[in-house]
Amino acid sequence: GNSVTQMEGPVTLSEEAFLTINCTYTATGYPSLFWYVQYPGEGLQLLLKATKADDKGSNKGFEATYRKETTSFHLEKGSVQVSDSAVYFCALSDEYTGNQFYFGTGTSLTVIP
Amino acid sequence: DADVTQTPRNRITKTGKRIMLECSQTKGHDRMYWYRQDPGLGLQLIYYSFDVKDINKGEISDGYSVSRQAQAKFSLSLESAIPNQTALYFCATSDSSSRRNEQFFGPGTRLTVL
């Protein structure tokens, strides 16, 4: 079956620190992979995505590379800001299961000045 | 204007009451979804609808029902609310004509059942 395993939080970093949030997946087909971000009091917003192996998604300084050999899609940012404080969700969508989404449990990030 | 709207945004109710949460979208998407979010559990799919005549149960549909009144509207009902249905509920939409569907989320409804 399909599933997403995500690094547990909470994560607390100082401003300008390097961020990595690990995400691994299992899938029956050839999934698309996503990172969603949820700011306090808001719904989920798409942060970035990758649709095939070796694709790199990027947005707002965040990057993630679709690694089929390690079934991973780790989120990285070189220098975090206070405004990046949010909950981050890794997710997959698999056309073999009607493009249903499978979400990880979310990782809470707090960036302190 | 928001593309996916949810009403109400917050609701407090008592055990045994019937509650309806509503979702509307102006994105023209054919697919709609209801999720609940609990701390530490991420998002769990309750129901989903691929078009007006197609309703499907998700992983946690017990205690919930849905109605797709139109392509743009998808309602979630709790027939007899219980305290463990206290959660944050999200509606989402997607477009089946997009090869790799993204889902677009509403702002959420915070439901508290006393």
Chai-1 contact restraints between the chains, C-beta under 6 A:
chainA,res_idxA,chainB,res_idxB,connection_type,confidence,min_distance_angstrom,max_distance_angstrom,comment,restraint_id
A,S32,B,R100,contact,1.0,0.0,6.0,A-B,restraint_1
A,G43,B,F90,contact,1.0,0.0,6.0,A-B,restraint_2
A,G43,B,F105,contact,1.0,0.0,6.0,A-B,restraint_3
A,G43,B,G106,contact,1.0,0.0,6.0,A-B,restraint_4
A,G43,B,P107,contact,1.0,0.0,6.0,A-B,restraint_5
A,G43,B,G108,contact,1.0,0.0,6.0,A-B,restraint_6
A,L44,B,F105,contact,1.0,0.0,6.0,A-B,restraint_7
A,L46,B,E102,contact,1.0,0.0,6.0,A-B,restraint_8
A,T51,B,R100,contact,1.0,0.0,6.0,A-B,restraint_9
A,S93,B,N101,contact,1.0,0.0,6.0,A-B,restraint_10
A,N99,B,N101,contact,1.0,0.0,6.0,A-B,restraint_11
A,F101,B,Q103,contact,1.0,0.0,6.0,A-B,restraint_12
A,F103,B,G42,contact,1.0,0.0,6.0,A-B,restraint_13
A,F103,B,L43,contact,1.0,0.0,6.0,A-B,restraint_14
A,G104,B,G42,contact,1.0,0.0,6.0,A-B,restraint_15
A,T105,B,G42,contact,1.0,0.0,6.0,A-B,restraint_16
A,G106,B,G42,contact,1.0,0.0,6.0,A-B,restraint_17
